[in-house]
Structures are given as C-alpha cells and as structure tokens.
Amino acid sequence: MNCNELFYSPEKNELTLHERIKLSTLVLDKGVTKKNELIEFLREELKESFGCDVRFWLQGSYKSHTLIKPVDKFSTYDIDVGIYLFFDAEAEDIESKNVKDTLRDALLAYCAINNEAKIQESKNACEGLIFSSFLTIDTPIYYKTDTKLKLATDNGWSDSDPKAIQDWLTNSYATKEDRALMKRLVRYLKAWVNVQWNGTSFKKIPSLAINVLVANNLSIDEREDDSFINTVLNICQQLEQSMEVANPLNGSNLLTMPEDALTFARQKLQQLKKVCMDCVEANENERNINFSNLFQHYFPQVTIVSNEGGAGLPALTTIPEISVCRYNKNGEHIETVMTDRLTVDKGDTLTFTICNSASFNAFAQTQWTVRNVGHQANDANDIGHVEYGKPYESHKRGTSYTGTHTMECMITYNGAILGLKVIHVVVRPALSVNRPIRKWWRR
C-alpha cells in the first residue's frame, strides 16, 4: 500500500496514522467537561482567596490543536488551563511560591468534592490534577497588569507569555493548508516520542520545543510521508549543531533537560534520522515496514507486497507458522487453528504460538503488535500495544472490543527482519442466546 496514504487521508480514513493518534470525540468531550467544571470551581475559590479578577486562557496542545491519544490505556493526555490574576503581585510583595501554594490548596478542595480527581505532584511551573479517565489538567498561574505578565514558579516570578507564542506558531505559515500540515507533523513527532520514551524514566522532549522545531524546519512536499522525512532530517541537522531550541520570543532554551535525558534524546534522534534516511530511496514496502516499526501500534496495519522488498524485508523471510488456541470466557478450550483470519466472541482469550520457532535464530526477538480498530477501542484509548519475547515463547491476549483487529508477529535479529505474519481477529459481540424459532398461524 502507498505509504503516503497510511500517514494521512483528507477523507479522515480511520486506517491512517493521523486518525489513529487523534483523541476520540467521546474522550475529548469528557475531558472538556471536567475542564469546564474545574474552571468554574477555581473562578470563585481564587477570586475570594486573592480578592481580584480571575480569568482563564487555554494553552498548550489543546489550544494549538495538536493533542494526541496517549500511548496506551494506562496513560493520560493533558489539558493546560492558564490562570490569570489581575493585580501586580510583585508590587504587593506577594511571593510566587505563596500563590502556587494557594492554588494547590484550592485544587485539594476540589479533590475533596470530586472523587475522580487527585492532586499531582507539584511541578516548578504549575500545579495540577490527574483524573481517572485518561486526563491530567495542568494549571500554571500568572499575574497580569497592563504592562507585565509573570508566571509563578518555585524559583520566583518568571516572564512567560503563552498567548504570544501561540500567535507566533499560528502566524508561522500563511496558508491554512500549510498550518494544517505543520500541526499534523507535530502530532506525528509527539506520537514518536510517546512510543520511544514509553517505559523509560527520561524526561520527554517538551511539546513546545517540538512545535517550534517543526515550524522552523517544515518541508512542504507533495506526499505526507516525504514531508515527515524531510522535516525530520532538517530538525536533526539543526540539533546536531546545537542541542538547543530557542524560544522565538526571547531566545531562551526550550530544551532544558537533565544531561542523561539529553543523551537519551540524542540517541533516539540518531535512530530517527537513520530511519528517515533509509526511507529516502526506499520502495513502498520498505517505507511501510520502517514506519510501522517506528510508530508501532499507532501506525495502521501494513500489507507487504510479496514481489517487492530489499535486504532484511519480509519478501525474503521465513513466514512464522502460528497456531492460535482459543478459550471462552470460562477458560474452556474451543479450538486450535492455524489461519490468517479468525472470528471470536468478545471475552475469548487467544494464545499465539510460533510452531516453526526452531527455524529462527535462537537469539532473535519476537515483537507482537496488537492493533485495535473501531470506536470501542478508540473510546477506551486502547488502539494497541507492543510486547516482546523469544520465538519459542507463546503470547496471550484478550478480546475486549468489537471489530476487526490484527495481531502482527515480527521476528528480528540484529536489526534484520527474519519473519513476519499478520493474523486478522474479528471480534463479534458477546455470545447471544439462541432463541428457538416459533411459527404462528391462525386457526
């Protein structure tokens, strides 16, 4: 399949990277509702605490329309709510730490009447809440006068103007189409960060830094995948010269991270650059599989054309022979089959086993990638996941969402693909009761 079409489709095809990384409308609507409830609570609470006009301005990814789905069902997405106090705090000798502490007390009061919310660990530049439904709300707090806008941090009052940076990003490109492309590429890079940093303790590349990097290095090409490749290569070239991202308003570094996090980011960027360089002259098969590995379950399921391919690609591999043991919700064995397509009932459990595991290198790695499709999985923020093992190890998974999903088994060794197999799993609703057919007639 054309790799460009797997990235983006103007028809909003759900089997594209862009649609798979977008938050579902249901999830976002719930988050917006919680955001609005919190704002109304804080409006009265903080007005009484500070004795001034209190206003709110949304910022960050929600404001810039670059929110993406969390990497898995256990992670969260962020909505940033800026809080503005309309008085000169510094002129009245009010310390920023005291303002943050007052806000934290207000958030704790909100948690006391809302059992879905818990207070987050305090950050240098904001306080916040985490909710039980995939959501965190960060609440940076500022004071504003006619001439000053300062952010409260643990280290004092700091110059910060999120609205100005948002205006700069919006005005970076003149046409609606170019601005839309810029936002899509920001989403793709944020998805890459989510996948590559998942399971690590290293600080991620900040979202604002990604936005500025893309705005400064955007490559506008006919194909979406070419735009991604060339924009990434431009970004990597910039960061190889200096691992800093200048704030376009004041020149401060947006990429302030601990040294170990910077080292990790450099390694990941080198890997990303290599993938993109490999894709420059690659055919569709090679691009598809490279980006599938890069974005993992975010990327739609690829179909490999057998008459294409180069060294290390599926056209030249041994196909894993996979048996699937199916058990019902009571743990009773239903069937064991070897097939490319399997229909099951919701609640069934499936165990996948590579029968010809001895055909592969003993030190090879098996990557099992689940890709869920459909509104049920989308609304549960669970479009898939990746697990690793050895070819001789079985892999077990449940069936929670109605729809046609895929299990991809990829076997690799030293970066080369030794085997690839995709099994389509059609999950139908929970087993229905077989009702007897009765014929009625008049006497």
Residue, then its C-alpha position, 0 to 999 in steps of 0.5 A: m500500500n502507498c505509504n503516503e496514504l497510511f500517514y494521512s487521508p483528507e477523507k479522515n480514513e480511520l486506517t491512517l496514522h493521523e486518525r489513529i493518534k487523534l483523541s476520540t470525540l467521546v474522550l475529548d468531550k469528557g475531558v472538556t467537561k471536567k475542564n469546564e467544571l474545574i474552571e468554574f470551581l477555581r473562578e470563585e475559590l481564587k477570586e475570594s482567596f486573592g480578592c481580584d479578577v480571575r480569568f482563564w486562557l487555554q494553552g498548550s496542545y489543546k489550544s494549538h490543536t495538536l493533542i494526541k491519544p496517549v500511548d496506551k490505556f494506562s496513560t493520560y493526555d493533558i489539558d493546560v488551563g492558564i490562570y490569570l490574576f489581575f493585580d501586580a503581585e510583585a508590587e504587593d510583595i506577594e511571593s510566587k511560591n505563596v500563590k502556587d501554594t494557594l492554588r494547590d490548596a484550592l485544587l485539594a478542595y476540589c479533590a475533596i468534592n470530586n472523587e475522580a480527581k487527585i492532586q499531582e505532584s507539584k511541578n516548578a511551573c504549575e500545579g495540577l490534577i490527574f483524573s481517572s479517565f485518561l486526563t491530567i489538567d495542568t494549571p500554571i498561574y500568572y499575574k497580569t497588569d497592563t504592562k507585565l505578565k509573570l508566571a509563578t514558579d518555585n524559583g520566583w516570578s518568571d516572564s512567560d507569555p503563552k498567548a504570544i507564542q501561540d500567535w507566533l506558531t499560528n502566524s508561522y505559515a500563511t496558508k491554512e493548508d500549510r498550518a494544517l500540515m505543520k500541526r499534523l507533523v507535530r502530532y506525528l513527532k509527539a506520537w514518536v516520542n510517546v512510543q520511544w520514551n514509553g517505559t523509560s524514566f527520561k524526561k520527554i522532549p517538551s511539546l513546545a520545543i517540538n512545535v517550534l522545531v517543526a515550524n522552523n524546519l517544515s518541508i512542504d512536499e507533495r506526499e505526507d510521508d516525504s514531508f515527515i522525512n524531510t522535516v525530520l532530517n532538517i530538525c536533526q541537522q539543526l540539533e546536531q549543531s546545537m542541542e538547543v531550541a530557542n524560544p522565538l520570543n526571547g531566545s531562551n532554551l526550550l530544551t532544558m533537560p537533565e544531561d542523561a535525558l539529553t543523551f537519551a534524546r540524542q540517541k533516539l534522534q540518531q535512530l530517527k534520522k537513520v530511519c528517515m534516511d533509509c526511507v529516502e530511496a526506499n520502495e513502498n514496502e520498505r517505507n511501510i515496514n520502517f514506519s510501522n516499526l517506528f510508530q508501532h501500534y499507532f501506525p495502521q496495519v501494513t500489507i507487504v507486497s510479496n514481489e517487492g522488498g530489499a535486504g532484511l524485508p519480509a519478501l525474503t523471510t521465513i513466514p512464522e507458522i502460528s497456531v492460535c488456541r482459543y478459550n471462552k470466557n470460562g477458560e474452556h478450550i474451543e479450538t486450535v487453528m492455524t489461519d490468517r483470519l479468525t472470528v471470536d466472541k468478545g471475552d475469548t482469550l487467544t494464545f499465539t504460538i510460533c510452531n516453526s520457532a526452531s527455524f529462527n535464530a535462537f537469539a532473535q526477538t519476537q515483537w507482537t503488535v496488537r492493533n485495535v480498530g473501531h470506536q470501542a477501542n478508540d473510546a477506551n484509548d486502547i488502539g494497541h500495544v507492543e510486547y516482546g519475547k523469544p520465538y519459542e515463547s507463546h503470547k496471550r491476549g484478550t478480546s475486549y472490543t468489537g471489530t476487526h483487529t490484527m495481531e502482527c508477529m515480527i521476528t528480528y535479529n540484529g536489526a534484520i527482519l527474519g519473519l513476519k505474519v499478520i493474523h486478522v481477529v474479528v471480534r463479534p459481540a458477546l455470545s447471544v442466546n439462541r432463541p428457538i424459532r416459533k411459527w404462528w398461524r391462525r386457526 
